[in-house]
Amino acid sequence: MSINYSERIPNNVNLASDRTLQRALEHWQPQFLDWWQEMGPSDFADKDIYLRTAIGVDVEGWASYGEVKMPDYRWGIFLADFDPNRTIGFGDMAGQPVWQQVPGEFRAQFRRLIVTQGDTEPASVEQQRLLGLTCPSLYDLRNLFQVNVEEGRHLWAMVYLLHAYFGRDGREEAEELLTRHSGDADKPRILGTFNEPIGDWLSFFCFTYFTDRDGKYQLKSLAESAFDPLARTCRFMLTEEAHHMFVGETGLSRVIRRTLELMSALGTEDSTAIRLAGGIDFPLLQRYLNFWFSSSLDLFGSEMSSNAATTFANGIKGRPDETSYADHLCTNATLDLVTPDGEQGIRTETVPYRNAMNEIARQAYVRDCEMGLKRWNLIIKRAGYATTLTLPSTRFGRHIGVWAGISTDLQGNRVSAETAAQGQTHWLPSAEDRTYVKSLMQRVTAPGKMAGWLAPPDRGINNLPVAYEYVRL
């Protein structure tokens, strides 16, 4: 489907045919731009940046590249192609035609899901607002801004749904999305992870690897929805989301490669020596991985959830990649969950499969995260070192679900609160770690040059050289 860029709000939903909706969105647009100027990337509004912009929703040739000032970026409303034969793929109404309007009995549930998803998009922009001031290279600076403008467009995607299908309530919710702010003491963002500060680029790479990957699985679940406009919106959002995870995985890979170079040059794996040389030692990196992975796990919700069962039964939200499963009803299936038992024990509890939908998505997410760890460990092994990076247990450090507030070690073994408190400095980034990482965040803006704590990328963007001036400062 082509996108109409001649309109004030680019779209492929024929917005011009609905003047009431168009006026409502044009009223919201200046508020969005004010938010962007106040809470978006700091100090770069007048710079030309080599950005990609969506020009269609098919996989082939869907984007164009060129120099754009971020306030002039053409944010818009883009849905994947309409399939007139699509039917509901799961739950009690499987096989029936999908809905083009929200059924009245499900309005509150759909609105909550859309608002929660929409709230994460501007939140991440706010978290990353100041990162440009300490960019490790122009290549990385451009990637940061690409992530930022696309998160802004994903906000537009959810706001369109709120305006188009939820009436006055939807318009009010859309305005509220701009009044909450990440980390705000009075009006924080809805989900805890999106209130965590991202004050350094190592955190940014972890966030885009782990937290944006959670976003991938949430979007995959919503892309199965029986509410077809939501499903089509999320399918196209997934196309853009892939770049965000690429930034995280390749960023962390470059950190690892640079650390290996320093270890080889110094002839030691000693953390102190590596830090004196301006690198990120592997124990420190492991603690950052532990923190961001565990924080992102909570975004899936509780392991056992009657609400998850209801949203699946009613066709509201499916499993990621629902078509890959044989049973789309899940009425008689069960899943075994490991849960706390008493003061220090654990037990295996068998629960209805529908009630475990959050955990099903979380398990798929964990397997996906593990793929990156395997690639990173192969890099380390090929360099001749025995260090292995790992993911902590899904029981560790949880604040939501059956393991919330339960003290465990990294392997998920239950330990005393005292032991857990003592272990935090070994398991999670310490104040000293964060101070050291921030000390590395020195801005590098010469084309092709890189900060000393990460290696250059293997290739540039869109067949351009790494040394291209991706941001014209």
N, C-alpha and C positions, 0 to 999 in steps of 0.2 A: 504494500500500500504506500502510495506516495504521500509525502508530508507537505502541506501547504505553508510555505514560508512567506507568502505575501501578506498573511494576516498578522495582526498585532500579537496574537498568541499562536505560534505554529502548532498545527494539529493534523491528525488524519481521522478525526471523528466528525467532520463536517460541522464544526462549531458554528459557522455562520448561519446555519439553518435554525438554530435555537437562540434567538436574540436575548431571551431572558437569562439563559445560562451564560451566554457570551458576556453580557453586561456584568453579571455577578463575578465572573472570573477576572474581567478587566478591572473591577473594583478591588479585587484581592491582589492583583499584580503589583500595584505601587507599594502595598504593604510588604510584599515579598522582597521587592527591591530595597526598601528601607531596611528590612532585616538583613539582607545580604551586605549592605554597606556597613551596618553596625556590627554584625556578628560573623560575617564571612571572612575570607582571607585578608589579613591585615597588610596594608601598605602597598598593594600591588594593583589597585584598580585601574591605573593608567598605563599598565605594561601590556605589550603585545605578547601573547602566549600561543604556542603551537598546540592547538586543541582539536580534538575530533568532535564533530557534531552529527547527530543522527539525521539522515536524509531519507530513510525508508525503514521498513521493519522486516524485510526479508534478510536472510543471513548473508547473501552475496551482495557486496557493495552497499551496505546499509549506512555507512558513515563517510563523511568527507573531512579532510584535514586542512587547517589553515590558521593563520595568525588572527587572534581575536582578543579583545580586551574583555575580561571576565564580566563586567556589568553589561556588556553588549551581547553576551552569549544568548543564543536563541533557545531558552527553555520552552518546553511545550508539552503537548499531550499526545502520546503515541501508543496505540494499542496494536497488538499482533493481529494478523489477518482473521477475519470472521469465518467460522466454519459452520455453515447452515445445518450440517448433519451431526454436530457434536451432541453427545448425550452425557448424562451424569455418570461418572466412572466408578462410584463407590457408594457405600452406605445403603440406607433403606430404600432410597429412590433410584438406585443404580439402573441405568438403561432408559430412564425418562429423559425428555429433552431438557437441556440446560435452560437456565432462567436469564432473560434479558432485563428483568427488573427484580428488585429484592422482595421476596415474599414478606408480607407484613409481620408474620410471627418470628422472622429471623432478623429483623432490622437491627435490633439492639446488639445482637452478636456480631453481625457483619460490621456495624459501625465501630464497635470496640476493636475488632481486628484491624480495620483500616486505619483507625486513629493511632493504634499502637505501632503499626508498621510505619505510618507517616511520621510519627514522632522521632523515630530513630534516624531519619534522613537528615534533617537540619541539625540534630544533636551531634552527629559525627563531624559536620562542618564546623560547629562551634568548638568541639574538642580540639580540632586541628588548626584553629584560627591563626595561631602565632608561629606555626612550624616553619613557614616560609622564611622567617627571619634567621633561621639557623640551618638552611638547606645544605646538604653535603655536596650538591652539584646542581647545575641547571637542568640536567636530565631528571633528577629526582624532584626538583621544584616543579617542573612541568607535570610530572605524574601526580604529585600532590594536588595540583590545581585541576587536573582532569578528574580525579576522584571527587573533588569538591563540587565542580559544576554538575557532575552526573548525580551526586546525592541531591543537589538542588532540583534537578529534573525529576528525580524519583519522588521528591516532595510534591512537585506539581502533579505527578501521576495519581497520588493518593488524594490530593485536594480536588482534582477533577471528579473522582468518584464520589467524594463527600458532597460536592456541589450538585452533581448531576442526578444523584439517586437518593439523597437523604434530606432534601428540603432545607428548612430553616435550621434544624438541628445540625445538618451537615455543614452549613455555612458558618455556624457558630464554632463548630469543632475545628474548621479550617483556620479560623482566626486564632483560636487557642494554640494551634501548632506553632505560631510565631511568638507567643507570649511566654511559653516555657523555655528555659535555657539550661544548657548542660551545667551541672554543678551549682545551680542557683539555690540558695538556702530556702527561699520562699516558694519558688515555682520550678522545681527541677524537672528534668526529663522523666518519662514514665518508668523506664527500665534502668536498673542500677548501673550496668556496665557503661551506659551512655552518659553517666555523670562522672566517670573516672577521668582525671586529667591526663592529657597526652602532651607532655611537656618536652618530649625528645623523640628523635626519629626511630630509635629502637622500639619504643612503645608503638609508634605509628606502623612500623612494619609488622609487629605482632598483632596489632588491631586489625590491619587489613588482611592478615593471614587467618586469624582465628575468628574475630567478630564479624567481619564481612562474610566469612564462610558460613557463620550462623545465618546471616542474612540470605545467603544463597538457599539454604534449606527452608527457611521460612517462606521465601518467594516460591520455591518449588512446591511447597504444600499448598499455598494459595493459588498457584497456577493450575491446580487440579479442581478448583472450586466449581460448584454448580452455578454460581453467579458468574456468567460468562464475561461481562466487562472486567471484573476483577481478575479472572483467570488470564484474559488476553493482555491486560496491563502488566501483570507480573511476568508473563512469558517474555515480553520485550525487555523488561527491567533486567532479567537474567542475562541478556545479551551484553548489557553494559557492566553488570556486576562482575563478570569474569575478569575484567581488567583490574579491578580493585584487589582481587585475590592474587593476581599475577604480580602486582606491585609488592604485596606482602611476601610471597614466596621467593621472588627473585631478590628482594631487598635483604631478607634473612640469609639467602644463599651467598650474597656478596659479603655480608658481615663474616660469615664462616670462612669464605675463601681468603679474606684479608687476614683473619686471625691465624689461619694455617700458614700464610706467607710469613707472618711475624714469628710464629713458632719455629719455622724452618730457619729463618735468618738468625734468630737468637739462639737456636739449639736447645730450647727448653719449652716445657708446657707450663711453667710456673706462672700463676696468675699475676703476681706482683710484677714480674719482669714484663709480661705482656701489657699490663696497664702503664708501666713506665714508658713503654714504646708507643703508647697511644692506641692500643687495641682493646677489643672486647673479649675477655677471656671466656672460655666455655662454661665454667660454673656460673658466672654472672648471666650469660645468655640463657642457661637452663632455668635460672630463677625467674627471668622474664617470661619464658615460655610457660612455666608453671602458673604464673599469675594470670596471664591473659587467657590461657586455655580454660582454667577453672572458672574465671569470671564469665566467659562466654557460654559455658555449660548451663548456667542458670537461666539463660535466655530461652531455653526450651520449655521451662516450667517444671512442674512437679512430675515425678515418675508415674504416679497414679492420679488420674484426674477424671472426674465424672464430666467435667466441662469438655475435655478433649474427646471423650466418648460421644457426647452429644453433638459436637461439631462434625465429627466423622459420620455419625448416623444420619444427620440431616443434610449431608452433602456440602457443608460449609467449607471445610478444610480437609484435604486428603493427606495421604502420606507422600513424601517426596518420591517422585518417579512411580506413581501409583500403578502405571501400566506394567511395571516390572514384576508385580505381585500376581499370584494366581488367584487368591481369594480376595475379592473386593467387598465382601459383606462382613467378614470377621465376626460373625455372631456367636460361634461356638469355640473359637480359638482362644488359647491362653498364652501367657508369657510368664516365665519365672524371673522374679526380681530379687536381688539381694538387698535386704533391709536391716536396719539396726534391731538388736534384740537385747533388752535389758540394759544393764550398766555398761558392759564391755563386749557383748556378743553380737553376732550377726545371724541371720536366718534367711532361707530362701522362701519367698512367698509367691504363690501362683495367683495371678490376677487375670481378669478378662482382658483379652487383647485390645478391645476398643478403649478400655481405661488406660492402657499403656501407650497410646499413640505418641505422646510427647517423648517417651523413652525410645520408641522405635525410631523417631527422627533423630534423637540424640545419638543413638548407636550408629546410624548411617553417617552422621557428622563426624564422629570419632574416627571411624574407618577412613574417611576422607582426609582428616587431619594427619593421620598416620602415614599417608602416602608421601607427604612432604618430609616428614621425619626420616623416612627410608632413603629418600634422595639425598638429604643433607648428610646422613650417616655414611652413605656411599662415598660422598666427596671426602669426608674425613678419613675413611678407610683407605681410599686410593692414595691419599697423601701420606699414608704410613703411620697413622695414629689410631689408638684403640678407644678413644673417647666415643661414647654413644649418647646422643641426645634422646630423651624420652618424653612421653606425656605422662603426667601424674594420673592416678586413679580418678575415675569420675566421682568417687566419694569424697575426694580431698577438697577442702576449702569451699564447700558449698554453702549457699545462703538461702536456697530455695529447694524444696522437695524433702524427701524422707531423710536425706543426709544433712539437711540444714542444721548448723550448729553442732554437729557431731564431730568430735576430735579424731582425726586419723592422720597417719603419716602419708607420704607420697604414694605408697603402694596400696593405700586404702585400708590398712590395718588399724583397728581402733586403738587409740592411745589415751592416756590421761590428759586432761586439760593442761597440766603443768608441762608434760612432755611436748605437747603440741606448741605451747608458747615458746619453749626453749628451741624448738625446731624451726620456728619461723625465719630466723636469720639465715638458716641454711637452705630453706625451701622457697622463700619469696624474696623479692628485691628489698634490700635494706635501705635505710636513709643514705648510708655511705655509697651503696651501689648507684642510687639515683643521682646523687651529687656527682659521682665520677662520670656517669654517662652524660649528664648535662654539661660537664666540663669539656667533653669532646665535641659538643655541638657548635662548632665554629663554621660560619658561613663561607661557602666556596662558590664563586659565581663566574670564574673564568671558564669559557666553553671547553669541555673535554676534561677539565680537572676534577678530581675527587677528593673528598675529605679522607684523612689517613686511616679511618677506622672501618672503611668498607672498600671492596674492590670495584672496578668499573663494571658496567653491564656488558654482556656478551655482544649486544648489538643496540643500535639506536632505535628510534621510533619511526614506523612507517617507511622503512628502508633508508632513513637518513642516518648519517654518521653519529656516533656517540658525541663527537665534538661540535655538533650543530648548536647554534644559539637558540635553544628551545624557549627561553624567556628573554626578551630584549629589555635589559635593565638600563 
